[in-house]
Amino acid sequence: MSDHVLGPLPAEPIGTSPPRRRERIAVLMGGLSAERPVSLRSGAAVADALVGEGYAVMRIDVGRDLPQRLMELKPEACFNALHGRHGEDGEVQGILEFLDIPYSHSGVLASALAMHKERAKAVMKAAGVPVADAELVTRHEAARGHVMAPPYVVKPVAEGSSVGVVVVRPGANAPGALVLDGGVDPDEVVMVERYVAGRELTCGVIGSFVTDVIEIVPREDLPYYDFTAKYAPGGSRHELPAKISPDVYQSIRKLTLLAHQALGCRGVSRADFRFDDTPGGTGELVCLEVNTQPGMTATSLVPELAAHAGWSFGELVRWIIEDASCNR
């Protein structure tokens, strides 16, 4: 890791390079996952921005007919604004590789690896990125009794946007119906992860540059940084740059890049951290996960980080689509 990468971000907008190579762009959005509503918002924002940048944009609400639609429309590149399963986990990336259509963000392997939280943890830990202890069990097992001493978090092993997440506090009974709420499959595998108190922090990678660090402070009446805190207006406030010590700040930037590289990510990614600086706390810093296709909505973090560095939303999406390729 060079000082150039971890030093001040470039003064010139990233959108000034590379030069325009493509005109007809398909924006993939919606999809089949639980994160479909967020993806539709991301895709709409991206498509509007690309139109503003002078591209001919095709908006595709992704279904199982995606290969046929792509062969009919013949885009020069795809901006993948899908979130969650079937879009962020390597499946769509594989289709695009097969059809030889350049696409944004990470490739098949990195996407699949980062989406599976437990396997991503193993890779990051081996690379020197600190992570919280976790175990994989079925929802039925997690509901029946404590898998580890509270506090801990129960979350789907391959889903995002805080969908299906349950926080079990100290002294609480087994999560029971909370884990099985909503007609979920009791045999679905979930991850039970040790809860780390303290601050919620996030940092991004854009190309070869590491962004500043945001602290996310959920609304006081919300139990944690849940779906409402992420996407509802006023659900959280962002401190940018985060008010933490310079040493911890730079550690987060270095670990963000290390995680991005260890997982083999390309283009844009975002790493989420917890830092326990609570009174009497452990002082530990852990990486929770890496998002290979971060949100691009009005309240999303990567656009805010880019804006803080002086890049407009249009410049950001233009850079992402011109960075598109196969064999990622």
N, C-alpha and C positions, 0 to 999 in steps of 0.2 A: 504494500500500500504506500503510495507516494504522498509526499506533502502536497503535491499539486491536487490530488484527488480530495484530500481531507482539508485543504486550505480553503480560502475564500472562493466562493462560486464565481464563475466567469461573469464579467460585467456585461458582455454582449448576450442578447437573448439566444437561447438554444435554437430558436426558430430560424436564425439566419443561416444555419448549416444543418444538414446537407442541402444542396440545391434541389429544386422541384424536379422530380423524375416521373410522377404519376398524376393522373387527372381523375380517373373513374374509381371511386372508393365506395366499397360496401361497408356499412356500419352494422355489425352483428349485435343484436340486443334482445332483451326479453328472455327467451329460452324456456327451459322446462324445470328449473330448480326453484327452491323456496325463495331465492333471491330475485325472482323475476321482476317484481315491482321496482326494485332498486336499479336493476339493469336497464329497464325501460327508461328510467330517468337519466341514467348515465348516457345511454345511447342517444337520447334526444338532444342532450346538451352537446355531445361530441359532434353529432350530425350537423346541428345548427352552426357550431363553430367552424367546421370544415367547409360548409357552404360559404360562410363569411370569409374564409381564406381562399375562395375561388375554385374549390373542387366540385366536380359533379358527383353528388352523393346519392347512393341507393340505401334506403333504410330497410333492413331485413329483420323482421320478428322471427327469431329462429325456431323452427320446428324440425320434425324428423325428415322433412323434404329439403333440408339445407343443401345437400350435394346437387340435387336437381336445379334448385334456384340459382346456385352459384354458376353452374354450367350454362344456364340460360342467360344470366346477366353479364357474365364475363368481366368482373371487376379486375382492375389492375392490382389492387391490394385490398385487404380487409382490416378494418379497425375493430378489434375484438373487445366489445364493451359488455360481454356476458360476465355474470358472476355466479359462482357456485358450481354445482355438478353439471356435467355435460357441456360446460363452456370454459371453465377455469381449470379443469382437471386433466387436460391433455386430449380429450376426445375430439373436440372441434379442431384443435391444433393438428391432430392426425388427419382429419378430413382435408384440411387446407394443404398439408404436406402432400397428400395423395394427389390432389388436384393441381399442385404446383402453383398455388396462389400465395404471394407474400402476405404475411400477417404481422400484427403488432404483438408486443409483449413477449413472454417467454415461450419456449418450445415445448414439445411433447413431454420430455422427461422431467424438466424442471417444473412444469405446470402440475404434472401428476404427483411429483414428490412433495412440492410445497403444499398442495391441497390436502395431503394425508398428514395430519398434524403429528401423529406419533412417529412416522418415518422421517418427517422433516426434522423433528427434534433429535433423532438419532444422528442424522447427518450434521446438523448444526453443532451438537455437543462434541462430536468427533473433531470438528474444525476449531473448537475452542470458544464457541458461543454459549454462554450460560443459559440453561433452560430449567424449568420447574419439573420436579419429579411427577410422573404420571403413570397410570395403568389403563389398559384396555379391558373393558368388561361389556356384557350386554346391558341393555336398559333394565331388563328384569333384575339382574344382579345388583345394579346400582340402586334400584328402588327398594330392594329387599333389606339392605343393611349397609352400614358404612364400609366402603372399600378401603378408606384410609381415615385417619383421625381428622375431624373438621378443624379448621375450615378447608374446604376444597371446592372445586368447580367441576360440574358435569357438563360436557359439551359434545356435540357430534364430532366424530373423528375426521369428517370430510365435508364440512359446511362452513359458511362464513356469515358475516353481518350479525353475529350474536344470536343466530337462529337456534332455538332449542337449548339455550344455555341456562343452567341452574346453579346458583351459588348456595352452598350449604354452610351455614355459619356455625361457630363454636356453640356447643350445647344443644344443637338442633337434633331432632329425631331424624331417622333415615328419610331421604327425600321422597320416597313413596310415590304418591300420585303426581307430584311435580315433574318427575322424570318421565312418567307415562302419560302425561296430559296431552290431549289433542289427537288421540287415535293413532299414536306412533306404533311402530313395530317393536314389541318387547324384546325381540331377538336382535335388534339393531345394535351394532357395536358402537360404544361411546367411549370417550376418554375421560377419566377421572384424574384431575390435575390439582396438585397442591396449590392452594390460594396464596398469592403473594400480596400483602397489603401495600398501601402507598399510592404513588403517582402512576397515572396512565400516560405513557409517552410514546411518540411515534416519529419515525424518520424515514426519508425516502432516498431512492437512488434513481437518477435520471441519466441514462447513458453511463458515463464514467464518473459522474459527479454525485456527491452525497449532499443532501439538503440540510437545512437547519432542523431543529428538533421542536416539535409541538408537545405541550402538555394539554391533555383533554380533561376538562373538569365537568363531570355530569351534573345535571340539575340536582339540587339538594334532595328532592323527593324521590329520586330514582336510586335503586339499590346498587347499581354499578353501570358501566358503560354499555348499556343494552341497546336494542334496536331503536327504541325511542330516542335515546341519547344521541345515537349516531345520525338519525335521519329526520327527526322532527325539528322544526324551527324552534330555537330556544332550548333544545334538549341538552345541549352542553355548550360550554364556552371554551375557547382555545387560547392558550397562552403561547404566543410565538414572538420571540424565542422563549423556550421553557425556562423558568426561573429555577435553575438547578446549578450546582457547582460546575465550574469550567471542566474539571476532571471528569465528572460523570457525563457532562454534555459531549465531550469529545469521545469518551468511551462508547456512548450510544452510536455516534456517527461511524466509528471504526467497526463496531460490531454489526451495524446495518450493512456495511459494505462486505464484511466477512461472510455474513449469512447469505447475501445476494450471490456472492461468488461460489460459496460452498454448494448451494442448491443448483447452480448453473443458470441463474436467471438472466434475462436479457431485457433491454429497453428500460421500462419503469417497474419498480417494485416498491413496497413499503413494509417496514418491519415495526412490529408493535412490542412494547416493553412495559414491564412493571419495575418500579424502583421504590424500595421500602425505606423511606426516611422518616417513618412515623416515630413518635417518642418511644424509646425503648425497643425500636424495631431492629431488624437484622442488618439493614444497610445494603441488602443484596439487590442486584440488578439482573433481571432475567428477560430473555426474549420469548414472547408468547407464540408468535407466528410470523411468517412472511407472506404478504399478499402479492401475488404475481399480476393481478389485474385490479388495482385499487379503484375505488369508486371515483366517478367523474361527475358527481352531482353538485348542486350549488353549495352544499354543506360538506363536500368531500375534502380530504386532507391534502392529497398530492397537489391539486390545483391551488390550494391555499399556500402550500410550501413553495410552489413555483412562482406564484405572485409575489411572495415575500422576497424572492431572489430577483424579481424584476421582469419575469416572463408573463406575458398575457396568456389567457386560456387558449386563444387561437394559436399563439406561437407554440404552446405546449402540445396541442393535438397535432399541429402540423409536423413538429419534430417527431412525434410518436409514429405517425403514418409514414413519414419518409425514412424512418429507421426500420420499417417492416421488411421482412425477408422470409425465406424458407430456411430449413436446416438450422433452426435456432436452438 
